[in-house]
Amino acid sequence: MSTPQVLQSGVTLYFVRHGETDWNRARRLQGQIDIPINDLGRSQARRNGEVLRGTLSPETLSALDYVASPLSRTRETMEIVRDAAGLSPGAYETDPRLMEIKYGTWEGAYLDELKRGDPDAFQERRDNKFGWRPENGESYRDLTERVRDWLQSVTRDTVVVSHGGVSRVVRGLITPIAEDDIPVQIVPQDKVMICRHGSFDWL
């Protein structure tokens, strides 16, 4: 099991995955390649900003911290979320610890092609999704340690815009999810994940 409750008691995260990209739609591994969101992704981001605006008071929204992965798909999502929430789009920080899992030599590959093109590695990943590391890339275990470092630094309620892999390991770090189950957690792009000490829910 991963270590639960890394998030400080009393702190709430409002976690938004970036909006859809064309590579998401094509089931192509992005990793840390800088791919922009598409029109559906922009509407998803706006929906999430509107949900935050409908859930939290203007005073609360203004008082939150805002941080995003530095990749363009997360920054554009954050700017749309903030605009839809009635805030200045550009007033947020970025943190490289929130970047997506690095797929190394697999970045840019289509998932449907990997089984044929790299069958041994594909099987190794299937057998050990949490611990397997692609060449020049990261495992979910590596990503967990990177995100743990960030999560332990969070001391205030925060809106964070990041990636699917990061969303999964955040859940593994705040709740007792088995390691093998972390890489297969659902990662919707049209919902806000509310993370608290030992639990998460969706808006």
Buried (B, 14 or more C-beta within 10 A) or exposed (E): EBEBBBBBEEBBBBBBBBBBBBBBEEEBBBBBBEBBBBEBBBBBBBBBBBBBBEBBEEEEBEEBBBBBBBBBBBBBBBBBBBBBBEBEBEEBEBBEBBBBBBBBEBBEBEEEEBEEEBEEBBEBBEEBBBBBBBEEBBBBBBBBEBBBEBBEEBEEBBBBBBBBBBBBBBBBBBBEBEBEBBBEBEBEBBBBBBBBBEEBEEB
